């Protein structure tokens, strides 16, 4: 079969893939713009495409059996552009990496290693044990509210509990209290959960249901000094409301997923039309929380498994469309 890896993101997952697939498969790598020699033709002939975006301006892959997103989110894939009889699947394997990112970012607020290192190099002993000026807070004193309890939310809850945090969850379906969840709420009760947390963490994918779910009402319900984090999709949190909440100085944030991303036309944009980058109470990262060697390896396993399943005439795993 012809397997096409479309774009720079997908190309990362193609490294070494021929050896893992074995004989009988042809692998092609094409650019995001599909403007290289033979690239549009390869795209049109592909039986399997690995990529993160499919829009009306792309050529129709008429022989397509499987479109595989090497990511959990599929909001950039227009299912109306999939030919009849094809399947859309996604891939996970990122939950361990994101849980480590979340805990590292939260721990850094309580254990300021970089700052005290810089101070001590200047002879500043402010944090020396015994001096009241250097007292730190502890992560275990905090309550974490996780919005969304899928692969990511579950991994984060487990990690947070390992540090002794209280964990609340807001989710579309019912989540029963367990050894890692102290209390749960429906998404419609998110405003009720917000005043109870020190950290509100969005892990949701972007759908019509989740777009703008966290708006001014939820943000205003957070207690003074609370932290809001987003490792799901930027637009789950309403952009202007989030900026206004940070600009007020009442809450702070750690944001990894955004509203504007690099493109061919603008390869190095600020991540929003609003000046988030000027805010001192915000830690900004470039959608990096899941990007580890472990994530790549685990998603490659899904790609190889699904290629083999399609070759045998079997259903692929992680079907998103049509719903299985």
C-alpha positions in Angstrom: 0.0 0.0 0.0 1.0 3.6 -0.5 1.3 5.4 2.8 1.8 9.2 2.6 3.1 11.2 5.5 1.7 14.7 4.9 3.5 17.7 6.4 6.4 18.4 8.8 4.5 17.1 11.8 3.7 13.8 10.2 7.2 13.4 8.8 8.5 13.2 12.4 6.6 10.0 12.8 7.9 8.5 9.5 11.5 8.2 10.7 12.4 4.5 10.6 8.9 3.5 9.7 9.8 1.5 6.6 11.8 -1.0 8.7 8.9 -1.4 11.1 6.3 -1.9 8.4 8.3 -4.5 6.4 7.9 -5.3 2.8 4.8 -4.6 0.7 4.4 -0.9 1.5 5.5 2.2 -0.2 6.2 5.3 2.0 6.1 8.8 0.6 6.7 12.1 2.5 5.1 15.2 1.1 5.2 18.9 2.3 2.4 20.7 4.0 1.8 22.8 0.9 2.0 19.8 -1.5 3.9 22.0 -3.9 6.9 19.6 -4.6 7.3 17.5 -7.7 4.7 14.7 -7.7 3.4 15.5 -4.2 -0.2 16.2 -5.1 -0.3 13.0 -7.2 1.0 11.0 -4.3 -1.6 12.5 -2.0 -4.4 11.7 -4.5 -3.2 8.0 -4.8 -2.6 7.4 -1.1 -4.3 4.5 0.5 -3.3 5.7 4.0 -2.5 9.3 4.9 -0.8 10.2 8.1 -1.4 13.9 8.8 -3.0 16.5 11.0 -5.0 18.6 8.5 -7.4 17.9 5.7 -9.2 20.8 4.2 -11.2 21.6 1.0 -8.1 23.1 -0.7 -6.3 19.7 -0.5 -6.7 17.3 -3.4 -9.1 14.5 -2.9 -7.3 11.2 -1.9 -9.7 9.0 -4.0 -8.0 5.7 -3.0 -7.9 6.5 0.7 -8.8 3.7 3.2 -7.5 5.3 6.3 -6.6 8.9 7.4 -4.5 8.6 10.6 -3.9 11.6 12.8 -0.7 11.1 14.8 -2.4 13.2 17.6 -5.4 13.0 19.8 -7.0 16.1 18.3 -8.7 15.9 14.9 -10.3 19.4 14.8 -8.2 20.3 11.7 -9.5 17.4 9.7 -12.7 18.0 7.8 -14.5 14.7 7.6 -16.5 16.0 4.7 -13.2 15.8 2.6 -12.8 12.1 3.3 -13.8 9.9 0.4 -16.7 7.4 1.0 -15.6 4.2 2.7 -12.5 5.7 4.4 -11.9 5.8 8.1 -10.4 8.5 10.4 -8.4 7.5 13.4 -6.3 9.3 16.0 -3.5 8.3 18.3 -2.8 8.9 22.0 0.3 7.8 23.9 0.9 11.4 25.0 -0.6 11.3 28.5 2.7 10.4 30.3 4.5 13.3 28.7 1.7 15.8 29.4 1.4 14.6 33.0 5.1 15.2 33.5 4.8 18.7 31.9 1.9 19.6 34.2 3.6 18.5 37.4 6.9 20.2 36.4 5.1 23.5 35.7 3.2 23.3 39.0 6.2 22.2 41.1 8.2 25.1 39.7 5.8 27.5 41.3 6.6 26.0 44.7 10.2 25.0 44.3 11.9 27.9 42.5 15.1 26.2 41.6 16.1 28.4 38.7 15.5 31.6 40.7 17.4 30.6 43.8 20.3 29.2 41.8 20.6 32.7 40.2 20.4 34.3 43.6 23.0 32.2 45.2 25.4 32.8 42.4 25.1 36.5 43.4 25.7 35.7 47.1 22.0 36.0 48.0 21.0 33.5 50.7 17.3 34.5 50.9 16.0 30.9 50.8 18.5 29.5 53.3 16.6 27.3 55.8 16.0 29.1 59.0 15.3 32.5 57.4 11.6 33.3 57.3 12.1 35.2 54.0 12.7 31.9 52.1 9.7 29.9 53.2 8.1 28.0 50.3 4.6 26.7 49.9 3.9 23.0 49.1 2.1 21.5 46.2 0.3 19.0 48.4 -1.6 21.9 50.0 -3.3 22.6 46.6 -6.5 21.5 45.0 -6.4 20.6 41.3 -9.5 20.8 39.2 -9.2 18.8 35.9 -11.6 19.7 33.1 -11.9 16.5 31.0 -11.1 13.0 32.2 -9.8 11.1 29.2 -6.3 9.7 28.7 -4.6 13.0 29.8 -6.9 13.8 32.7 -6.5 10.3 34.2 -2.7 10.4 34.0 -2.5 13.8 35.5 -4.9 12.9 38.4 -2.7 9.9 39.2 0.5 12.1 39.2 -1.2 14.8 41.3 -2.3 12.3 43.9 1.3 11.0 44.1 2.2 14.5 45.4 -0.7 14.6 47.8 -2.9 17.1 45.9 -6.7 17.1 46.3 -8.2 16.3 42.8 -11.6 17.4 41.5 -12.8 16.5 38.0 -15.4 18.1 35.7 -16.4 15.7 32.8 -19.2 15.1 30.3 -19.8 11.6 31.6 -20.0 10.6 35.2 -16.7 10.0 37.0 -17.1 8.1 40.2 -14.8 9.0 43.1 -11.7 6.8 43.3 -8.4 6.7 44.9 -7.3 9.5 42.5 -10.5 11.5 42.3 -11.9 13.2 45.4 -15.0 14.7 43.8 -16.5 15.0 40.4 -18.9 17.3 38.6 -20.7 17.4 35.2 -19.4 19.9 32.7 -22.5 21.9 33.3 -21.4 22.3 36.9 -18.0 23.7 36.0 -18.9 27.1 37.5 -19.7 25.3 40.8 -16.3 23.5 40.9 -14.2 26.6 40.0 -14.3 28.3 43.4 -13.1 25.1 45.0 -9.7 24.8 43.2 -6.3 26.4 43.3 -5.5 25.2 39.8 -8.0 24.8 37.0 -6.6 22.6 34.2 -8.2 22.2 30.8 -7.4 18.9 29.0 -10.4 18.8 26.6 -10.3 18.4 22.8 -11.9 21.1 20.7 -15.5 20.3 19.6 -18.6 22.3 19.1 -19.5 21.4 22.7 -16.2 22.4 24.2 -15.5 25.6 22.2 -15.5 28.5 24.7 -16.6 26.2 27.5 -14.4 28.1 30.0 -15.5 31.7 29.7 -15.7 34.8 31.8 -18.2 33.2 34.2 -15.9 30.3 35.1 -12.8 32.5 35.2 -14.5 35.0 37.5 -15.5 32.1 39.8 -11.9 31.1 40.4 -10.5 32.3 43.8 -8.0 35.1 43.9 -4.5 33.8 43.2 -5.8 30.7 41.3 -3.8 29.3 38.4 -5.4 28.3 35.1 -3.6 25.8 32.8 -4.5 24.6 29.3 -2.9 21.5 27.7 -6.0 20.6 25.7 -7.0 23.0 22.9 -6.7 26.8 23.1 -10.2 27.7 22.0 -11.7 25.6 24.9 -11.0 28.7 26.9 -12.5 31.9 25.5 -9.6 34.0 24.3 -10.6 37.5 25.3 -12.0 36.4 28.6 -8.7 34.6 29.4 -6.6 37.7 28.5 -8.8 40.0 30.6 -8.6 37.6 33.6 -4.8 37.6 33.4 -4.6 41.3 32.7 -6.6 42.0 35.9 -3.8 40.4 37.9 -6.3 38.4 39.9 -5.2 35.0 38.6 -2.1 33.6 36.8 -1.6 31.0 34.2 0.4 28.3 32.4 -0.7 28.0 28.8 0.6 25.5 26.3 -2.2 25.4 23.7 -3.1 28.6 21.8 -5.2 30.5 19.3 -2.8 31.2 16.6 0.0 28.9 15.2 2.8 29.2 12.7 1.8 29.0 9.1 3.4 29.4 5.7 2.3 33.0 5.6 3.4 33.7 9.2 6.0 31.2 10.4 6.7 32.9 13.8 3.6 34.6 15.1 2.7 35.5 18.6 0.2 32.8 19.7 -2.8 35.2 19.9 -3.9 38.5 18.4 -4.0 39.7 22.0 -0.7 40.6 23.8 -0.5 37.6 26.1 3.3 37.8 25.7 3.4 41.1 27.6 1.8 39.6 30.7 4.1 38.9 33.7 1.8 36.5 35.4 1.7 33.9 32.6 4.1 31.1 31.7 3.8 30.5 27.9 5.0 27.4 26.2 4.7 26.5 22.4 2.3 23.5 22.5 5.2 21.3 23.6 3.7 19.4 26.5 3.2 16.1 24.6 6.3 16.3 22.4 8.7 13.7 23.7 10.6 10.7 22.2 8.2 8.4 24.2 5.2 10.0 22.6 6.7 9.6 19.1 7.5 5.9 19.7 4.0 5.1 21.2 2.2 6.8 18.3 4.4 5.0 15.7 3.2 1.7 17.3 -0.4 2.8 16.6 0.5 3.8 13.0 2.2 0.4 12.3 -0.6 -1.6 14.0 -3.3 0.2 11.9 -1.4 -0.2 8.6 -1.2 -3.9 9.3 -4.9 -4.0 10.3 -5.9 -2.3 7.0 -3.7 -4.6 5.0 -5.5 -7.6 6.6 -8.9 -6.1 5.9 -9.5 -5.5 9.7 -10.9 -2.5 11.5 -8.3 0.0 12.7 -8.0 1.0 16.4 -8.9 4.5 17.7 -11.7 5.1 15.2 -13.0 8.7 15.2 -15.1 8.6 12.0 -17.3 6.9 11.2 -18.0 6.2 14.8 -17.6 2.5 15.7 
